[in-house]
Amino acid sequence: MFHMLVISLLIGEEHGIRPPSDLMVAREVTVTPGMRQRPGPDIVIVKKAALTSLQT
């Protein structure tokens, strides 16, 4: 429960992380740095242009 609360506080609308307008906070996504690596960070800051509604 503590872990979920911290994530909610970090990305909440009122007190959460506020990146510049060309970036956004994404959560529960995996990152593929290599062929056999696929860590799942809690939150990640990405360029808005890199995300589309067609991605899974």
CHARMM internal coordinates of N, CA and C (Angstrom, degrees):
IC EDIT
DIST 1 N 1 CA 1.4456
DIST 1 CA 1 C 1.5289
ANGL 1 N 1 CA 1 C 111.12
DIST 1 C 2 N 1.3314
ANGL 1 CA 1 C 2 N 116.96
DIHE 1 N 1 CA 1 C 2 N -38.78
DIST 2 N 2 CA 1.4712
ANGL 1 C 2 N 2 CA 120.40
DIHE 1 CA 1 C 2 N 2 CA 179.57
DIST 2 CA 2 C 1.5225
ANGL 2 N 2 CA 2 C 110.39
DIHE 1 C 2 N 2 CA 2 C -58.72
DIST 2 C 3 N 1.3342
ANGL 2 CA 2 C 3 N 116.33
DIHE 2 N 2 CA 2 C 3 N -44.92
DIST 3 N 3 CA 1.4542
ANGL 2 C 3 N 3 CA 122.22
DIHE 2 CA 2 C 3 N 3 CA -178.68
DIST 3 CA 3 C 1.5303
ANGL 3 N 3 CA 3 C 110.29
DIHE 2 C 3 N 3 CA 3 C -59.38
DIST 3 C 4 N 1.3260
ANGL 3 CA 3 C 4 N 118.55
DIHE 3 N 3 CA 3 C 4 N -46.83
DIST 4 N 4 CA 1.4650
ANGL 3 C 4 N 4 CA 121.91
DIHE 3 CA 3 C 4 N 4 CA 179.48
DIST 4 CA 4 C 1.5237
ANGL 4 N 4 CA 4 C 111.17
DIHE 3 C 4 N 4 CA 4 C -64.31
DIST 4 C 5 N 1.3197
ANGL 4 CA 4 C 5 N 117.96
DIHE 4 N 4 CA 4 C 5 N -37.36
DIST 5 N 5 CA 1.4583
ANGL 4 C 5 N 5 CA 121.54
DIHE 4 CA 4 C 5 N 5 CA 178.67
DIST 5 CA 5 C 1.5294
ANGL 5 N 5 CA 5 C 111.00
DIHE 4 C 5 N 5 CA 5 C -64.32
DIST 5 C 6 N 1.3247
ANGL 5 CA 5 C 6 N 117.21
DIHE 5 N 5 CA 5 C 6 N -44.25
DIST 6 N 6 CA 1.4652
ANGL 5 C 6 N 6 CA 120.84
DIHE 5 CA 5 C 6 N 6 CA 179.68
DIST 6 CA 6 C 1.5311
ANGL 6 N 6 CA 6 C 110.67
DIHE 5 C 6 N 6 CA 6 C -62.29
DIST 6 C 7 N 1.3220
ANGL 6 CA 6 C 7 N 117.71
DIHE 6 N 6 CA 6 C 7 N -43.45
DIST 7 N 7 CA 1.4627
ANGL 6 C 7 N 7 CA 120.41
DIHE 6 CA 6 C 7 N 7 CA 178.30
DIST 7 CA 7 C 1.5267
ANGL 7 N 7 CA 7 C 110.16
DIHE 6 C 7 N 7 CA 7 C -62.04
DIST 7 C 8 N 1.3086
ANGL 7 CA 7 C 8 N 117.42
DIHE 7 N 7 CA 7 C 8 N -43.36
DIST 8 N 8 CA 1.4641
ANGL 7 C 8 N 8 CA 121.02
DIHE 7 CA 7 C 8 N 8 CA 178.64
DIST 8 CA 8 C 1.5205
ANGL 8 N 8 CA 8 C 111.30
DIHE 7 C 8 N 8 CA 8 C -60.52
DIST 8 C 9 N 1.3180
ANGL 8 CA 8 C 9 N 117.59
DIHE 8 N 8 CA 8 C 9 N -40.61
DIST 9 N 9 CA 1.4599
ANGL 8 C 9 N 9 CA 121.01
DIHE 8 CA 8 C 9 N 9 CA 178.54
DIST 9 CA 9 C 1.5275
ANGL 9 N 9 CA 9 C 111.53
DIHE 8 C 9 N 9 CA 9 C -67.52
DIST 9 C 10 N 1.3273
ANGL 9 CA 9 C 10 N 116.98
DIHE 9 N 9 CA 9 C 10 N -37.39
DIST 10 N 10 CA 1.4592
ANGL 9 C 10 N 10 CA 120.84
DIHE 9 CA 9 C 10 N 10 CA -178.90
DIST 10 CA 10 C 1.5246
ANGL 10 N 10 CA 10 C 113.31
DIHE 9 C 10 N 10 CA 10 C -68.94
DIST 10 C 11 N 1.3307
ANGL 10 CA 10 C 11 N 116.92
DIHE 10 N 10 CA 10 C 11 N -30.24
DIST 11 N 11 CA 1.4599
ANGL 10 C 11 N 11 CA 118.71
DIHE 10 CA 10 C 11 N 11 CA -176.62
DIST 11 CA 11 C 1.5194
ANGL 11 N 11 CA 11 C 112.68
DIHE 10 C 11 N 11 CA 11 C -115.01
DIST 11 C 12 N 1.3185
ANGL 11 CA 11 C 12 N 117.87
DIHE 11 N 11 CA 11 C 12 N 6.09
DIST 12 N 12 CA 1.4566
ANGL 11 C 12 N 12 CA 120.86
DIHE 11 CA 11 C 12 N 12 CA 179.21
DIST 12 CA 12 C 1.5243
ANGL 12 N 12 CA 12 C 112.04
DIHE 11 C 12 N 12 CA 12 C -62.22
DIST 12 C 13 N 1.3247
ANGL 12 CA 12 C 13 N 116.24
DIHE 12 N 12 CA 12 C 13 N 151.16
DIST 13 N 13 CA 1.4653
ANGL 12 C 13 N 13 CA 120.46
DIHE 12 CA 12 C 13 N 13 CA -176.47
DIST 13 CA 13 C 1.5223
ANGL 13 N 13 CA 13 C 112.96
DIHE 12 C 13 N 13 CA 13 C -66.90
DIST 13 C 14 N 1.3234
ANGL 13 CA 13 C 14 N 118.12
DIHE 13 N 13 CA 13 C 14 N -36.32
DIST 14 N 14 CA 1.4675
ANGL 13 C 14 N 14 CA 120.23
DIHE 13 CA 13 C 14 N 14 CA -174.58
DIST 14 CA 14 C 1.5262
ANGL 14 N 14 CA 14 C 113.07
DIHE 13 C 14 N 14 CA 14 C -79.12
DIST 14 C 15 N 1.3271
ANGL 14 CA 14 C 15 N 117.48
DIHE 14 N 14 CA 14 C 15 N -45.53
DIST 15 N 15 CA 1.4667
ANGL 14 C 15 N 15 CA 120.68
DIHE 14 CA 14 C 15 N 15 CA -174.76
DIST 15 CA 15 C 1.5210
ANGL 15 N 15 CA 15 C 113.08
DIHE 14 C 15 N 15 CA 15 C -120.83
DIST 15 C 16 N 1.2995
ANGL 15 CA 15 C 16 N 118.47
DIHE 15 N 15 CA 15 C 16 N 6.01
DIST 16 N 16 CA 1.4569
ANGL 15 C 16 N 16 CA 121.41
DIHE 15 CA 15 C 16 N 16 CA -174.08
DIST 16 CA 16 C 1.5108
ANGL 16 N 16 CA 16 C 114.49
DIHE 15 C 16 N 16 CA 16 C -76.40
DIST 16 C 17 N 1.3282
ANGL 16 CA 16 C 17 N 114.89
DIHE 16 N 16 CA 16 C 17 N -178.67
DIST 17 N 17 CA 1.4567
ANGL 16 C 17 N 17 CA 122.69
DIHE 16 CA 16 C 17 N 17 CA 178.25
DIST 17 CA 17 C 1.5218
ANGL 17 N 17 CA 17 C 108.55
DIHE 16 C 17 N 17 CA 17 C -63.93
DIST 17 C 18 N 1.3177
ANGL 17 CA 17 C 18 N 116.49
DIHE 17 N 17 CA 17 C 18 N 133.53
DIST 18 N 18 CA 1.4663
ANGL 17 C 18 N 18 CA 121.59
DIHE 17 CA 17 C 18 N 18 CA 179.21
DIST 18 CA 18 C 1.5327
ANGL 18 N 18 CA 18 C 109.06
DIHE 17 C 18 N 18 CA 18 C -122.05
DIST 18 C 19 N 1.3247
ANGL 18 CA 18 C 19 N 116.93
DIHE 18 N 18 CA 18 C 19 N 90.13
DIST 19 N 19 CA 1.4615
ANGL 18 C 19 N 19 CA 119.44
DIHE 18 CA 18 C 19 N 19 CA -179.43
DIST 19 CA 19 C 1.5305
ANGL 19 N 19 CA 19 C 111.15
DIHE 18 C 19 N 19 CA 19 C -75.12
DIST 19 C 20 N 1.3350
ANGL 19 CA 19 C 20 N 117.91
DIHE 19 N 19 CA 19 C 20 N 166.76
DIST 20 N 20 CA 1.4683
ANGL 19 C 20 N 20 CA 121.11
DIHE 19 CA 19 C 20 N 20 CA 174.91
DIST 20 CA 20 C 1.5338
ANGL 20 N 20 CA 20 C 110.46
DIHE 19 C 20 N 20 CA 20 C -56.51
DIST 20 C 21 N 1.3128
ANGL 20 CA 20 C 21 N 117.45
DIHE 20 N 20 CA 20 C 21 N 162.45
DIST 21 N 21 CA 1.4677
ANGL 20 C 21 N 21 CA 122.37
DIHE 20 CA 20 C 21 N 21 CA -172.05
DIST 21 CA 21 C 1.5329
ANGL 21 N 21 CA 21 C 114.21
DIHE 20 C 21 N 21 CA 21 C -62.37
DIST 21 C 22 N 1.3325
ANGL 21 CA 21 C 22 N 118.46
DIHE 21 N 21 CA 21 C 22 N -22.76
DIST 22 N 22 CA 1.4651
ANGL 21 C 22 N 22 CA 119.49
DIHE 21 CA 21 C 22 N 22 CA -179.92
DIST 22 CA 22 C 1.5307
ANGL 22 N 22 CA 22 C 112.63
DIHE 21 C 22 N 22 CA 22 C -87.93
DIST 22 C 23 N 1.3297
ANGL 22 CA 22 C 23 N 116.77
DIHE 22 N 22 CA 22 C 23 N -0.89
DIST 23 N 23 CA 1.4616
ANGL 22 C 23 N 23 CA 122.02
DIHE 22 CA 22 C 23 N 23 CA -179.79
DIST 23 CA 23 C 1.5234
ANGL 23 N 23 CA 23 C 109.87
DIHE 22 C 23 N 23 CA 23 C -118.59
DIST 23 C 24 N 1.3260
ANGL 23 CA 23 C 24 N 115.48
DIHE 23 N 23 CA 23 C 24 N 163.89
DIST 24 N 24 CA 1.4625
ANGL 23 C 24 N 24 CA 119.55
DIHE 23 CA 23 C 24 N 24 CA 175.00
DIST 24 CA 24 C 1.5209
ANGL 24 N 24 CA 24 C 109.92
DIHE 23 C 24 N 24 CA 24 C -147.90
DIST 24 C 25 N 1.3142
ANGL 24 CA 24 C 25 N 115.57
DIHE 24 N 24 CA 24 C 25 N 160.17
DIST 25 N 25 CA 1.4577
ANGL 24 C 25 N 25 CA 122.40
DIHE 24 CA 24 C 25 N 25 CA 177.43
DIST 25 CA 25 C 1.5214
ANGL 25 N 25 CA 25 C 107.60
DIHE 24 C 25 N 25 CA 25 C -94.75
DIST 25 C 26 N 1.3179
ANGL 25 CA 25 C 26 N 116.75
DIHE 25 N 25 CA 25 C 26 N 125.55
DIST 26 N 26 CA 1.4625
ANGL 25 C 26 N 26 CA 121.82
DIHE 25 CA 25 C 26 N 26 CA 175.94
DIST 26 CA 26 C 1.5176
ANGL 26 N 26 CA 26 C 107.85
DIHE 25 C 26 N 26 CA 26 C -115.34
DIST 26 C 27 N 1.3079
ANGL 26 CA 26 C 27 N 116.95
DIHE 26 N 26 CA 26 C 27 N 149.76
DIST 27 N 27 CA 1.4633
ANGL 26 C 27 N 27 CA 120.05
DIHE 26 CA 26 C 27 N 27 CA 178.23
DIST 27 CA 27 C 1.5157
ANGL 27 N 27 CA 27 C 110.06
DIHE 26 C 27 N 27 CA 27 C -133.45
DIST 27 C 28 N 1.3144
ANGL 27 CA 27 C 28 N 114.31
DIHE 27 N 27 CA 27 C 28 N 156.65
DIST 28 N 28 CA 1.4620
ANGL 27 C 28 N 28 CA 122.23
DIHE 27 CA 27 C 28 N 28 CA 178.03
DIST 28 CA 28 C 1.5238
ANGL 28 N 28 CA 28 C 112.31
DIHE 27 C 28 N 28 CA 28 C 57.01
DIST 28 C 29 N 1.3281
ANGL 28 CA 28 C 29 N 116.21
DIHE 28 N 28 CA 28 C 29 N 46.34
DIST 29 N 29 CA 1.4655
ANGL 28 C 29 N 29 CA 121.60
DIHE 28 CA 28 C 29 N 29 CA 174.98
DIST 29 CA 29 C 1.5240
ANGL 29 N 29 CA 29 C 108.11
DIHE 28 C 29 N 29 CA 29 C -121.04
DIST 29 C 30 N 1.3070
ANGL 29 CA 29 C 30 N 116.79
DIHE 29 N 29 CA 29 C 30 N 155.53
DIST 30 N 30 CA 1.4630
ANGL 29 C 30 N 30 CA 118.94
DIHE 29 CA 29 C 30 N 30 CA 175.66
DIST 30 CA 30 C 1.5178
ANGL 30 N 30 CA 30 C 109.04
DIHE 29 C 30 N 30 CA 30 C -100.58
DIST 30 C 31 N 1.3075
ANGL 30 CA 30 C 31 N 114.94
DIHE 30 N 30 CA 30 C 31 N 155.25
DIST 31 N 31 CA 1.4585
ANGL 30 C 31 N 31 CA 122.55
DIHE 30 CA 30 C 31 N 31 CA -179.98
DIST 31 CA 31 C 1.5199
ANGL 31 N 31 CA 31 C 106.77
DIHE 30 C 31 N 31 CA 31 C -119.74
DIST 31 C 32 N 1.3290
ANGL 31 CA 31 C 32 N 116.96
DIHE 31 N 31 CA 31 C 32 N 133.06
DIST 32 N 32 CA 1.4550
ANGL 31 C 32 N 32 CA 120.73
DIHE 31 CA 31 C 32 N 32 CA -177.72
DIST 32 CA 32 C 1.5204
ANGL 32 N 32 CA 32 C 110.14
DIHE 31 C 32 N 32 CA 32 C -112.43
DIST 32 C 33 N 1.3583
ANGL 32 CA 32 C 33 N 117.91
DIHE 32 N 32 CA 32 C 33 N 88.61
DIST 33 N 33 CA 1.4581
ANGL 32 C 33 N 33 CA 120.59
DIHE 32 CA 32 C 33 N 33 CA 179.23
DIST 33 CA 33 C 1.5288
ANGL 33 N 33 CA 33 C 112.79
DIHE 32 C 33 N 33 CA 33 C -79.56
DIST 33 C 34 N 1.3218
ANGL 33 CA 33 C 34 N 117.89
DIHE 33 N 33 CA 33 C 34 N -20.13
DIST 34 N 34 CA 1.4547
ANGL 33 C 34 N 34 CA 121.62
DIHE 33 CA 33 C 34 N 34 CA -179.00
DIST 34 CA 34 C 1.5249
ANGL 34 N 34 CA 34 C 110.26
DIHE 33 C 34 N 34 CA 34 C -152.81
DIST 34 C 35 N 1.3375
ANGL 34 CA 34 C 35 N 116.96
DIHE 34 N 34 CA 34 C 35 N 170.49
DIST 35 N 35 CA 1.4599
ANGL 34 C 35 N 35 CA 121.97
DIHE 34 CA 34 C 35 N 35 CA -175.72
DIST 35 CA 35 C 1.5356
ANGL 35 N 35 CA 35 C 112.98
DIHE 34 C 35 N 35 CA 35 C -55.73
DIST 35 C 36 N 1.3246
ANGL 35 CA 35 C 36 N 117.88
DIHE 35 N 35 CA 35 C 36 N -38.15
DIST 36 N 36 CA 1.4634
ANGL 35 C 36 N 36 CA 121.21
DIHE 35 CA 35 C 36 N 36 CA -176.10
DIST 36 CA 36 C 1.5298
ANGL 36 N 36 CA 36 C 112.76
DIHE 35 C 36 N 36 CA 36 C -112.20
DIST 36 C 37 N 1.3065
ANGL 36 CA 36 C 37 N 116.92
DIHE 36 N 36 CA 36 C 37 N 14.77
DIST 37 N 37 CA 1.4614
ANGL 36 C 37 N 37 CA 120.84
DIHE 36 CA 36 C 37 N 37 CA -179.86
DIST 37 CA 37 C 1.5153
ANGL 37 N 37 CA 37 C 109.26
DIHE 36 C 37 N 37 CA 37 C -115.95
DIST 37 C 38 N 1.3082
ANGL 37 CA 37 C 38 N 116.67
DIHE 37 N 37 CA 37 C 38 N 131.81
DIST 38 N 38 CA 1.4508
ANGL 37 C 38 N 38 CA 121.11
DIHE 37 CA 37 C 38 N 38 CA 179.42
DIST 38 CA 38 C 1.5281
ANGL 38 N 38 CA 38 C 110.03
DIHE 37 C 38 N 38 CA 38 C -151.74
DIST 38 C 39 N 1.3521
ANGL 38 CA 38 C 39 N 117.35
DIHE 38 N 38 CA 38 C 39 N 63.88
DIST 39 N 39 CA 1.4624
ANGL 38 C 39 N 39 CA 119.22
DIHE 38 CA 38 C 39 N 39 CA 179.86
DIST 39 CA 39 C 1.5320
ANGL 39 N 39 CA 39 C 111.03
DIHE 38 C 39 N 39 CA 39 C -69.71
DIST 39 C 40 N 1.3042
ANGL 39 CA 39 C 40 N 116.17
DIHE 39 N 39 CA 39 C 40 N 156.10
DIST 40 N 40 CA 1.4618
ANGL 39 C 40 N 40 CA 121.63
DIHE 39 CA 39 C 40 N 40 CA 179.80
DIST 40 CA 40 C 1.5102
ANGL 40 N 40 CA 40 C 111.37
DIHE 39 C 40 N 40 CA 40 C -118.58
DIST 40 C 41 N 1.3410
ANGL 40 CA 40 C 41 N 118.49
DIHE 40 N 40 CA 40 C 41 N 88.75
DIST 41 N 41 CA 1.4640
ANGL 40 C 41 N 41 CA 120.33
DIHE 40 CA 40 C 41 N 41 CA 179.31
DIST 41 CA 41 C 1.5290
ANGL 41 N 41 CA 41 C 110.66
DIHE 40 C 41 N 41 CA 41 C -67.56
DIST 41 C 42 N 1.3100
ANGL 41 CA 41 C 42 N 116.14
DIHE 41 N 41 CA 41 C 42 N 155.12
DIST 42 N 42 CA 1.4663
ANGL 41 C 42 N 42 CA 120.78
DIHE 41 CA 41 C 42 N 42 CA 179.60
DIST 42 CA 42 C 1.5167
ANGL 42 N 42 CA 42 C 111.34
DIHE 41 C 42 N 42 CA 42 C -66.84
DIST 42 C 43 N 1.3282
ANGL 42 CA 42 C 43 N 116.69
DIHE 42 N 42 CA 42 C 43 N -45.92
DIST 43 N 43 CA 1.4628
ANGL 42 C 43 N 43 CA 121.20
DIHE 42 CA 42 C 43 N 43 CA 175.97
DIST 43 CA 43 C 1.5181
ANGL 43 N 43 CA 43 C 108.63
DIHE 42 C 43 N 43 CA 43 C -138.93
DIST 43 C 44 N 1.3103
ANGL 43 CA 43 C 44 N 115.38
DIHE 43 N 43 CA 43 C 44 N 155.30
DIST 44 N 44 CA 1.4587
ANGL 43 C 44 N 44 CA 120.75
DIHE 43 CA 43 C 44 N 44 CA 178.32
DIST 44 CA 44 C 1.5317
ANGL 44 N 44 CA 44 C 107.12
DIHE 43 C 44 N 44 CA 44 C -146.82
DIST 44 C 45 N 1.3282
ANGL 44 CA 44 C 45 N 116.43
DIHE 44 N 44 CA 44 C 45 N 143.11
DIST 45 N 45 CA 1.4597
ANGL 44 C 45 N 45 CA 121.89
DIHE 44 CA 44 C 45 N 45 CA 176.87
DIST 45 CA 45 C 1.5250
ANGL 45 N 45 CA 45 C 107.04
DIHE 44 C 45 N 45 CA 45 C -99.47
DIST 45 C 46 N 1.3320
ANGL 45 CA 45 C 46 N 117.31
DIHE 45 N 45 CA 45 C 46 N 124.09
DIST 46 N 46 CA 1.4636
ANGL 45 C 46 N 46 CA 121.61
DIHE 45 CA 45 C 46 N 46 CA -176.53
DIST 46 CA 46 C 1.5277
ANGL 46 N 46 CA 46 C 110.77
DIHE 45 C 46 N 46 CA 46 C -132.62
DIST 46 C 47 N 1.3202
ANGL 46 CA 46 C 47 N 115.94
DIHE 46 N 46 CA 46 C 47 N 160.70
DIST 47 N 47 CA 1.4597
ANGL 46 C 47 N 47 CA 120.69
DIHE 46 CA 46 C 47 N 47 CA 174.74
DIST 47 CA 47 C 1.5240
ANGL 47 N 47 CA 47 C 108.09
DIHE 46 C 47 N 47 CA 47 C -71.09
DIST 47 C 48 N 1.3155
ANGL 47 CA 47 C 48 N 117.70
DIHE 47 N 47 CA 47 C 48 N 134.76
DIST 48 N 48 CA 1.4654
ANGL 47 C 48 N 48 CA 121.57
DIHE 47 CA 47 C 48 N 48 CA 179.22
DIST 48 CA 48 C 1.5179
ANGL 48 N 48 CA 48 C 111.20
DIHE 47 C 48 N 48 CA 48 C -57.23
DIST 48 C 49 N 1.3287
ANGL 48 CA 48 C 49 N 116.96
DIHE 48 N 48 CA 48 C 49 N -37.14
DIST 49 N 49 CA 1.4648
ANGL 48 C 49 N 49 CA 121.00
DIHE 48 CA 48 C 49 N 49 CA -178.97
DIST 49 CA 49 C 1.5288
ANGL 49 N 49 CA 49 C 112.76
DIHE 48 C 49 N 49 CA 49 C -63.91
DIST 49 C 50 N 1.3167
ANGL 49 CA 49 C 50 N 117.25
DIHE 49 N 49 CA 49 C 50 N -21.03
DIST 50 N 50 CA 1.4692
ANGL 49 C 50 N 50 CA 120.41
DIHE 49 CA 49 C 50 N 50 CA -178.26
DIST 50 CA 50 C 1.5237
ANGL 50 N 50 CA 50 C 112.14
DIHE 49 C 50 N 50 CA 50 C -79.26
DIST 50 C 51 N 1.3111
ANGL 50 CA 50 C 51 N 117.94
DIHE 50 N 50 CA 50 C 51 N -17.08
DIST 51 N 51 CA 1.4651
ANGL 50 C 51 N 51 CA 121.59
DIHE 50 CA 50 C 51 N 51 CA -178.12
DIST 51 CA 51 C 1.5176
ANGL 51 N 51 CA 51 C 111.08
DIHE 50 C 51 N 51 CA 51 C -104.14
DIST 51 C 52 N 1.3196
ANGL 51 CA 51 C 52 N 115.08
DIHE 51 N 51 CA 51 C 52 N 135.66
DIST 52 N 52 CA 1.4589
ANGL 51 C 52 N 52 CA 120.65
DIHE 51 CA 51 C 52 N 52 CA 175.59
DIST 52 CA 52 C 1.5268
ANGL 52 N 52 CA 52 C 108.70
DIHE 51 C 52 N 52 CA 52 C -130.38
DIST 52 C 53 N 1.2976
ANGL 52 CA 52 C 53 N 116.97
DIHE 52 N 52 CA 52 C 53 N 162.92
DIST 53 N 53 CA 1.4625
ANGL 52 C 53 N 53 CA 120.45
DIHE 52 CA 52 C 53 N 53 CA 179.29
DIST 53 CA 53 C 1.5273
ANGL 53 N 53 CA 53 C 111.50
DIHE 52 C 53 N 53 CA 53 C -73.60
DIST 53 C 54 N 1.3277
ANGL 53 CA 53 C 54 N 117.66
DIHE 53 N 53 CA 53 C 54 N -9.69
DIST 54 N 54 CA 1.4566
ANGL 53 C 54 N 54 CA 121.38
DIHE 53 CA 53 C 54 N 54 CA -178.85
DIST 54 CA 54 C 1.5267
ANGL 54 N 54 CA 54 C 113.33
DIHE 53 C 54 N 54 CA 54 C -87.08
DIST 54 C 55 N 1.3343
ANGL 54 CA 54 C 55 N 117.37
DIHE 54 N 54 CA 54 C 55 N -9.22
DIST 55 N 55 CA 1.4592
ANGL 54 C 55 N 55 CA 120.48
DIHE 54 CA 54 C 55 N 55 CA -178.68
DIST 55 CA 55 C 1.5148
ANGL 55 N 55 CA 55 C 110.48
DIHE 54 C 55 N 55 CA 55 C -76.73
DIST 55 C 56 N 1.3344
ANGL 55 CA 55 C 56 N 115.60
DIHE 55 N 55 CA 55 C 56 N 149.16
DIST 56 N 56 CA 1.4589
ANGL 55 C 56 N 56 CA 120.16
DIHE 55 CA 55 C 56 N 56 CA 176.34
DIST 56 CA 56 C 1.4988
ANGL 56 N 56 CA 56 C 109.78
DIHE 55 C 56 N 56 CA 56 C -100.15
END
COOR INIT
IC SEED 1 N 1 CA 1 C
IC BUILD
